């Protein structure tokens, strides 16, 4: 019931306000905005930019594209150099492995026991005091 009373009161207030407003406002003048802003077309906006500004922006864009291409070129050349370095490093590692293998083989072939065995097989006698290791 309290809700009904609140609604009844609001209707009474709404009826009273429009009557007061009608007395203060003339009915002939409609409400309109004071200033109407017309948006400019893109060609008109570009016409307001000077030639110097256009040249600067164009130059900046060309410089950015050039720097991008230069960066790509440099990264490509860096990749190629890294690939060359890695292939050279692989060749060096293979060479070092071959050197190690050959040194080990030389050491095995120049052992004094092996030389004595070969000399005895050939019918030679070897004095141990005169044996020396070949370097």
C-alpha positions as CSV (number, residue, x, y, z in Angstrom):
1,X,0.0,0.0,0.0
2,X,2.9,2.3,0.7
3,X,4.0,1.8,-2.8
4,X,0.7,2.9,-4.2
5,X,0.8,6.1,-2.2
6,X,4.3,6.9,-3.5
7,X,3.2,6.3,-7.1
8,X,0.1,8.5,-6.7
9,X,2.3,11.3,-5.3
10,X,4.7,11.1,-8.2
11,X,1.9,11.5,-10.7
12,X,0.6,14.6,-9.0
13,X,4.1,16.1,-9.1
14,X,4.6,15.3,-12.8
15,X,1.4,16.9,-13.7
16,X,2.3,20.1,-11.9
17,X,5.8,20.5,-13.4
18,X,4.8,20.5,-17.1
19,X,2.3,23.2,-16.5
20,X,4.9,25.5,-14.9
21,X,7.3,24.8,-17.7
22,X,4.7,25.6,-20.3
23,X,4.2,29.0,-18.8
24,X,7.9,29.9,-18.9
25,X,8.7,28.6,-22.4
26,X,7.0,29.8,-25.5
27,X,5.6,27.0,-27.6
28,X,6.8,28.4,-31.0
29,X,10.6,28.0,-30.6
30,X,12.0,24.4,-30.9
31,X,15.2,23.4,-29.0
32,X,18.1,23.3,-31.5
33,X,21.9,23.1,-31.0
34,X,23.6,26.4,-31.4
35,X,26.6,25.3,-33.6
36,X,26.5,22.5,-36.1
37,X,30.0,21.0,-36.9
38,X,30.4,19.6,-40.3
39,X,33.2,17.0,-40.6
40,X,35.9,17.7,-43.1
41,X,36.6,15.3,-45.9
42,X,40.1,13.7,-46.1
43,X,41.1,15.8,-49.1
44,X,40.3,19.0,-47.2
45,X,42.3,17.8,-44.3
46,X,45.3,17.1,-46.5
47,X,44.9,20.5,-48.2
48,X,45.6,22.1,-44.8
49,X,49.0,20.3,-44.5
50,X,51.9,22.2,-46.1
51,X,54.2,20.7,-48.8
52,X,57.1,20.8,-46.3
53,X,55.2,18.7,-43.8
54,X,54.2,16.2,-46.6
55,X,57.8,16.0,-47.7
56,X,59.0,15.4,-44.2
57,X,56.5,12.6,-43.6
58,X,57.3,11.0,-46.9
59,X,61.0,11.2,-46.2
60,X,60.5,9.6,-42.8
61,X,58.5,6.8,-44.2
62,X,61.1,6.1,-46.9
63,X,63.8,6.2,-44.2
64,X,61.9,3.7,-42.0
65,X,61.4,1.3,-45.0
66,X,65.1,1.6,-45.9
67,X,66.1,0.9,-42.3
68,X,63.9,-2.1,-42.2
69,X,65.4,-3.5,-45.5
70,X,68.9,-2.7,-44.2
71,X,68.2,-4.6,-41.0
72,X,66.9,-7.6,-42.9
73,X,70.0,-7.5,-45.1
74,X,72.4,-7.3,-42.2
75,X,70.7,-10.2,-40.4
76,X,70.9,-12.3,-43.5
77,X,74.6,-11.6,-43.9
78,X,75.2,-12.3,-40.2
79,X,73.5,-15.7,-40.6
80,X,75.7,-16.5,-43.6
81,X,78.9,-15.6,-41.7
82,X,77.8,-17.7,-38.7
83,X,77.2,-20.6,-41.0
84,X,80.6,-20.2,-42.5
85,X,82.2,-20.0,-39.1
86,X,80.5,-23.2,-37.9
87,X,81.6,-25.1,-41.0
88,X,85.2,-24.0,-40.5
89,X,85.0,-24.9,-36.8
90,X,83.8,-28.4,-37.9
91,X,86.7,-28.7,-40.3
92,X,89.2,-27.7,-37.6
93,X,87.6,-30.3,-35.2
94,X,88.0,-33.0,-37.8
95,X,91.6,-32.0,-38.4
96,X,92.4,-32.1,-34.7
97,X,90.8,-35.5,-34.4
98,X,92.9,-36.8,-37.3
99,X,96.1,-35.3,-35.8
100,X,95.3,-37.0,-32.4
101,X,94.6,-40.3,-34.2
102,X,97.9,-40.1,-36.1
103,X,99.9,-39.2,-33.0
104,X,98.5,-42.2,-31.2
105,X,99.3,-44.5,-34.1
106,X,102.9,-43.1,-34.2
107,X,103.3,-43.8,-30.5
108,X,102.0,-47.4,-30.9
109,X,104.3,-48.1,-33.9
110,X,107.4,-46.6,-32.2
111,X,107.2,-48.7,-29.0
112,X,110.5,-50.4,-28.1
113,X,108.8,-53.8,-27.5
114,X,107.4,-53.7,-31.0
115,X,110.7,-52.8,-32.6
116,X,112.5,-55.6,-30.6
117,X,109.9,-58.2,-31.8
118,X,110.3,-57.2,-35.4
119,X,114.1,-57.3,-35.1
120,X,114.0,-60.8,-33.6
121,X,111.6,-62.0,-36.3
122,X,114.1,-60.8,-38.9
123,X,117.0,-62.5,-37.1
124,X,118.6,-59.4,-35.7
125,X,119.9,-59.0,-32.2
126,X,119.2,-55.7,-30.4
127,X,121.2,-54.3,-27.6
128,X,118.7,-52.6,-25.2
129,X,121.3,-50.0,-24.2
130,X,121.4,-48.6,-27.7
131,X,117.6,-48.5,-28.3
132,X,116.0,-45.1,-28.3
133,X,112.5,-43.8,-29.1
134,X,112.0,-42.0,-32.3
135,X,110.2,-38.8,-32.1
